[in-house]
Amino acid sequence: MSSSVVTEDDFEVREFRGHGRVDILSAVDPVSLQAGPVRKAGFKDALASAVRTATTGVFTHDVEVSLVWYIEESRRYQTHLVADIDNVLKPILDAVTGLDGIMIDDNQVQSIRASWMTPGPRAGFELQFTALRADDYLSREGLSFVEFGADRCYLLPRAERSVQAVIVRAYREALAGHRHMLDTGISEDVARSVLPSVRPFPRARLGQFEVRRQEDF
C-alpha cells in the first residue's frame, strides 16, 4: 500500500439486502495488523466511513467472509514488505464492526476464505460478507438488545413497544423452558433446541449498542 492518505472514496461498498450480502472493492492494499498506528487508523476510519455511508443493514447471526487480495507475484514472493494474508483481516473486521457497521461483533465470523491473486485489470482487494442465512441481515436503525444475563443478550428490532414486549416475553418463555429441561436432567444439546433461533451476544461485546433490561418489559 502506498503512503498516500486513504479516504472513503478508495472503497466501493455494495449492499445486497435481499441476499444478506455486502461486497467491498478497493484499489488500495489492505493494511496489516502490524502497520503503524497512524496508517492503520487512517485505513480503518476510511473503510468504516464508506461502510456507514453505503449500507443500512447489519448481520445478526453468523457470517462467511471471503477475501481476494490482488498483488503482483514479485511483491508477494520477493520482498519482505508485504503483510501475511491473515494479518490483513483483523483491521478490516474491526473497521466494519460496531454501531455503524455491518457486524455487531467480529466473533460472528464463522468461516473465512482468503487468497491472493496476481492482478489482471485491477489491484487492491475484493471482500465479501455473506450471511449464512439471508434473513439474518436486518436494518440497523433502532436496533437494540435485551439482557437476560451477562452472557445472554438478544436482538430487539425497532418496533412499537408493545411488539417488543411480545418478543421479550417469547425470549423469556424460551429461556424458562430451557432451564426447566436442564433441571429435569435433559442434556444441554437437547435442551438448547427450545432456545431462541437468534444468537445471543455477551454484554461485554456489545460496545455502544443500546442494551435494555428484560425487567423493563
C-alpha positions in Angstrom: 0.0 0.0 0.0 1.3 3.4 -0.9 2.0 6.1 1.7 -0.8 8.3 0.3 -3.8 9.0 2.6 -6.6 6.5 2.2 -10.1 8.1 2.1 -13.7 6.9 1.9 -13.6 7.2 -1.9 -11.0 4.4 -2.0 -13.7 1.9 -1.2 -16.7 0.8 -3.2 -19.3 -0.8 -1.0 -22.3 -2.6 -2.3 -25.1 -3.8 -0.2 -27.5 -6.6 -1.3 -30.2 -6.6 1.4 -32.3 -9.3 0.0 -29.4 -11.7 -0.3 -27.7 -10.9 3.0 -24.5 -9.8 1.4 -22.1 -6.9 1.4 -19.3 -6.5 -1.1 -16.3 -4.2 -0.7 -13.9 -3.4 -3.5 -10.8 -1.3 -3.3 -7.8 -0.4 -5.4 -5.5 0.0 -2.4 -3.8 -2.8 -0.5 -5.4 -3.9 2.8 -3.4 -2.7 5.9 -1.5 -5.1 8.1 -2.2 -5.7 11.8 1.5 -4.8 12.3 1.2 -1.4 10.4 2.0 1.8 12.3 -0.9 3.2 14.4 -1.5 6.3 12.2 -1.6 4.3 8.9 -3.8 1.6 10.4 -6.2 4.1 12.0 -6.5 6.0 8.7 -7.3 2.9 6.8 -9.9 1.7 9.3 -11.6 5.1 9.6 -11.9 5.5 5.9 -13.3 2.0 5.4 -15.7 2.4 8.4 -16.9 5.7 6.9 -17.5 4.1 3.5 -19.5 1.2 5.1 -21.6 3.6 7.2 -22.4 5.7 4.1 -23.3 2.8 1.7 -25.1 0.4 4.0 -28.2 0.4 6.2 -28.2 -3.2 7.5 -26.3 -5.3 9.9 -25.6 -9.1 10.1 -27.3 -10.5 13.1 -26.0 -14.1 13.0 -23.0 -16.0 11.7 -21.2 -14.6 8.6 -18.9 -16.0 6.0 -16.0 -13.7 4.8 -14.2 -14.1 1.5 -11.1 -12.0 0.7 -9.2 -11.9 -2.6 -6.1 -9.7 -2.5 -4.7 -8.7 -5.9 -0.9 -8.3 -5.6 2.0 -8.7 -8.0 3.7 -12.1 -7.6 7.1 -10.4 -7.4 6.0 -8.3 -4.4 4.4 -11.3 -2.8 7.4 -13.6 -3.1 10.4 -11.4 -3.4 10.0 -8.7 -0.8 9.5 -8.6 3.0 7.3 -5.5 2.8 4.0 -7.3 2.1 1.9 -8.5 5.1 0.8 -12.1 5.5 -2.7 -12.5 4.3 -4.0 -13.5 7.8 -2.7 -10.2 9.2 -4.8 -8.0 7.0 -8.1 -9.4 8.1 -8.3 -8.1 11.6 -8.1 -4.4 10.7 -10.8 -4.9 8.1 -13.1 -6.7 10.5 -12.5 -4.0 13.2 -13.5 -1.3 10.6 -16.8 -2.9 9.7 -17.9 -3.9 13.2 -19.9 -1.8 15.7 -22.8 0.6 15.9 -22.5 2.0 12.4 -21.0 -1.2 10.8 -22.3 -4.3 9.2 -21.4 -6.7 12.1 -22.3 -6.5 15.8 -19.2 -8.4 16.9 -16.3 -9.9 14.9 -16.9 -13.3 16.6 -19.9 -13.6 14.2 -17.3 -14.7 11.5 -17.9 -18.4 11.2 -15.9 -19.0 8.1 -13.0 -17.2 6.3 -11.8 -17.8 2.8 -8.7 -15.8 2.0 -6.5 -15.9 -1.1 -4.2 -13.7 -3.2 -4.0 -13.5 -7.0 -1.7 -11.8 -9.5 -3.8 -8.9 -10.7 -5.3 -8.7 -14.2 -7.1 -5.4 -14.8 -7.1 -4.3 -11.2 -5.1 -4.2 -8.0 -6.2 -3.9 -4.4 -8.7 -6.3 -2.9 -12.2 -7.7 -3.1 -14.1 -8.6 0.1 -17.4 -10.3 0.5 -19.5 -10.7 3.7 -22.4 -13.2 3.4 -25.0 -14.2 6.0 -25.2 -18.0 6.4 -29.0 -17.3 6.3 -30.1 -14.4 4.1 -32.8 -13.3 6.5 -30.1 -12.7 9.2 -29.3 -9.3 7.7 -31.6 -6.6 9.2 -31.9 -2.8 9.3 -29.5 -1.4 12.0 -31.7 1.7 12.6 -33.2 1.5 16.0 -31.6 -1.8 16.8 -31.1 -2.7 20.5 -30.7 -5.7 22.7 -32.4 -7.1 25.8 -30.3 -8.6 28.5 -31.2 -11.8 30.3 -27.7 -12.2 31.8 -24.2 -11.0 31.2 -23.6 -13.8 28.6 -27.1 -13.7 27.0 -28.4 -10.6 25.3 -30.8 -11.0 22.4 -31.6 -8.8 19.5 -34.5 -6.4 19.8 -35.6 -4.9 16.4 -37.1 -1.5 16.0 -40.8 -1.8 16.7 -43.6 -0.4 18.8 -43.0 -1.1 22.5 -46.0 -3.4 22.7 -44.4 -5.5 19.9 -41.1 -5.5 21.6 -42.8 -6.7 24.8 -44.2 -9.7 22.9 -40.7 -10.5 21.6 -39.2 -10.2 25.1 -41.9 -12.5 26.5 -41.2 -15.1 23.9 -37.5 -14.9 24.7 -38.3 -15.2 28.5 -40.5 -18.3 27.9 -37.9 -20.0 25.8 -35.2 -19.5 28.4 -37.5 -20.7 31.1 -38.2 -23.8 29.1 -34.5 -24.4 28.6 -33.8 -24.1 32.3 -36.7 -26.5 33.1 -35.4 -29.1 30.7 -31.9 -28.9 32.2 -33.3 -29.1 35.8 -35.1 -32.3 34.9 -31.9 -33.9 33.6 -32.3 -33.4 29.9 -28.9 -32.9 28.2 -27.8 -29.5 27.0 -27.6 -30.5 23.4 -31.3 -31.5 23.5 -32.5 -28.6 25.8 -30.9 -25.9 23.6 -33.4 -26.9 20.8 -36.0 -24.7 22.6 -33.8 -21.6 22.8 -34.5 -18.6 20.5 -33.2 -19.0 17.0 -31.5 -15.7 17.1 -27.9 -15.9 18.5 -27.1 -14.5 22.0 -24.4 -11.9 22.5 -22.3 -11.4 25.7 -23.0 -7.9 27.2 -19.3 -7.1 27.1 -19.1 -7.5 23.3 -21.9 -5.0 22.5 -19.9 -1.8 22.8 -22.1 1.2 22.1 -25.2 -0.7 21.2 -28.2 0.0 23.5 -28.8 -2.8 25.9 -32.1 -2.8 27.8 -33.2 -4.8 30.9 -35.7 -7.6 30.4 -37.4 -6.4 33.6 -38.4 -3.2 31.8 -40.8 -5.1 29.6 
